[in-house]
Amino acid sequence: MYITKFSRLGAHVIKGLTRGETPTPRVQYTQFLYSRPLQDLKHRFFSSTAAGNAQEGGDEDKEKISVTFVDKDGEEKQIKVPIGMSMLEAAHENDIELEGACEGSLACSTCHVIVMDMEYYNKLEDPADEENDMLDLAFGLTETSRLGCQVIAKPELDGLRLALPAATRNFAVDGYKPKPH
Amino acid sequence: MAISRARAKQLFSRSISSVASNPLHVCVVGSGPAGFYTAEKMLKKHQGAEVDIVDRLPTPYGLVRSGVAPDHPETKIVTNQFSRVAQNERCSFIGNVSLGSSVSLTELREMYHVVVLAYGAESDRALGIPGEDLAGIHSAREFVWWYNGHPDCRYWSPDLKSTDTAVILGQGNVALDVARILLRPAAELATTDIASHALAALEESSIRKVYLVGRRGPVQAACTAKELREVLGIKDLHINIQEADLVKTPADEEELKNNRIHRRVYELLSKAAMSGPSHCYTGQRELHFVFFRNPDRFLDSDDRSGHVAGVRFEKTILKESAGSGKQVAVGTGQFEDFESRLVLKSIGYKSVPVDGLPFDANKGIVPNIGGRVLINSSGDHSQIEGVYVCGWLKRGPTGIIATNLYCAEETIASISEDLETVLAYATSLPKPGREGLLRLLESRNVKVIPFNAWEKIDIEEKRLGSLKNKPRDKLTTWGELLKVAL
């Protein structure tokens, strides 16, 4: 548990760095081109203390935003998310049941979240092709679906509400048919 | 009387009873995504459950290890999560145990309160057309197992040297994986966990032209955008798509309107057809998307050597099938031959039944409702007590890793409900569980591979890999695997 949390943080910090170097929209090509070297770095960062600083270090509340997760049964949980942290990491830090099979490397759709207010959805940068490729396969896709690993906390997102898709409802015995979008 | 009172007590205190007194013994057969997600959800939902995951291989993770392409390392990250499940103190991985030969389903049912079969689909659908058994025709599954170092395909090997053309039947993601492995520069694969024997063969491969053939059109292509984007982006690869094939009918437009995946796949194909040079230079590798062709027969070589020399296709057109609203390919009576000495059929996997398990040969699945195994696939809904299915064996060989998340959730919901009702009495009685299974296997001289023995394999493969600048160099024979593990 300890190690995986750090690995996630490590990957996140590195992603943040590469993003910082490129003013272009997130992921578009950075994620695509660097995905393999990033993997390597990520593993090297397992034991790095630098990775830990992003989260600890006495963050004040003004550097955090408030995000509400609404689970499959409609139960709400409000959490504080430090600026720069992805919703996938934030969910895991707060024991919210959001899967993250590929640990934020844009290779699965398990951290699918639904942005509940269109106003907030519009504050996000458009999903890159690679995120859309994964969203194609997400269960219960909606117009405001995103991958939790690609939604990064920023001040404008304070008050964000994210729903976890109630996917089991749509799951039929003879195989799931993706909902038209 | 004392006994019945004790039973009653157990019955009603199941939820709070400790693991030690009378745990709920659960056996999951198959350690791929369906098996691991089932185990994970079972452990989480039932604090009194002990879950054993058996696998016929000495290695866990099923198709994550032997199906996911070597150049998709991100997709394999999910094994971190699975290994945490295997290390849960109430969970055991027991490898090298084959359902049917090491232990029967009847025996598992005697030893465990609940048996969940999640052993997937280890065989292939057949086309059922003349010439299918000619040499040089393989299933894509074998090819995938071969490049992923599955021990059952270590000594299987496609001839990549005596021909320059390969025909792949099917246009799904497996077909695209196979095409990509054949066409990507071998140097780019050298730093992946591809099996060394496959890398060596691909380095010497003379295949430079691949046909990906589908019965229907670009609107119906079964692949996903990610895989398609990848194959279209291979360095120095000439892509050939007939522009005429991209013309859409009103029925196609309707289909696209309702399907985001198909819409995005179609857009990628059209873009690829419009861009890029129309001719390739000498020696350049080529990928041809061939639509509206249904394989009719395989052609024998002139010398009747028993080796395939080509495929005869019937051209098709699309017709709306009555009722379903779907468009199906129907033959036009026009034929066209493609020359090729290597044919890979990527038309679907197929599950294999075991003794004592009902099987719907038509659908290739175990008849079930929500994962509860039914006695037969006709209208009779009687259930086989304590036996469940998950994954491909339950719903057929489609979907992605994450599909199993929901599939497992559904099966676990059925089990949980049954534990309160039809299984309440049976589960109040103790069963031998893991201890019984291990005793039985020992008496049969089956060498089981626990998780820590797999970890020895894992460490050795990573060590071997580091010598070659690969994330891992897989051990690919039964002998090597068992030797390192035991």
Contacts between the chains, C-beta under 8 A, distances in Angstrom:
chain1	res1	chain2	res2	distance
A	1	B	84	7.7
A	4	B	80	6.4
A	4	B	84	7.7
A	35	B	74	6.4
A	36	B	73	7.1
A	39	B	73	6.0
A	39	B	74	7.0
A	99	B	402	7.5
A	99	B	405	6.3
A	101	B	77	7.0
A	101	B	78	4.1
A	101	B	81	6.4
A	101	B	401	6.4
A	101	B	402	6.4
A	101	B	405	7.9
A	102	B	74	5.2
A	102	B	75	6.6
A	102	B	77	4.8
A	102	B	78	6.5
A	103	B	77	5.1
A	103	B	80	6.9
A	105	B	74	4.0
A	105	B	77	6.1
A	106	B	74	7.0
A	107	B	72	6.9
A	107	B	74	3.4
A	107	B	75	4.7
A	107	B	77	7.0
A	108	B	75	7.0
A	108	B	78	7.2
A	108	B	400	7.6
A	108	B	401	6.6
A	108	B	402	5.7
A	109	B	400	7.7
A	109	B	402	5.7
A	110	B	402	4.9
A	110	B	405	6.5
A	129	B	225	7.7
A	129	B	229	7.0
A	130	B	226	7.3
A	132	B	225	7.3
A	132	B	264	7.1
A	133	B	224	6.9
A	133	B	225	4.5
A	133	B	226	3.9
A	133	B	229	6.8
A	133	B	264	7.6
A	134	B	226	7.1
A	136	B	224	6.1
A	136	B	225	5.8
A	136	B	226	7.9
A	136	B	260	5.9
A	136	B	261	4.7
A	136	B	264	6.3
A	137	B	224	6.5
A	137	B	261	7.5
A	137	B	400	5.6
A	137	B	402	7.0
A	139	B	402	7.5
A	139	B	406	6.2
A	141	B	260	7.1
A	167	B	406	5.3
A	168	B	406	5.8
A	168	B	409	5.3
A	168	B	410	6.4
A	168	B	413	7.5
A	171	B	406	4.7
A	171	B	407	7.1
A	171	B	409	7.5
A	171	B	410	5.4
A	173	B	368	6.8
A	173	B	369	6.1
A	173	B	370	6.1
A	173	B	394	7.8
A	173	B	395	6.8
A	174	B	395	6.4
A	174	B	396	7.5
A	175	B	395	4.7
A	175	B	396	6.0
A	175	B	398	5.8
A	175	B	399	6.9
A	176	B	399	6.8
A	176	B	403	6.2
A	176	B	406	6.7
A	178	B	259	7.6
A	178	B	260	7.4
A	178	B	261	6.6
A	180	B	257	7.8
A	180	B	258	4.2
A	180	B	259	6.1
A	180	B	260	6.9
A	181	B	260	4.1
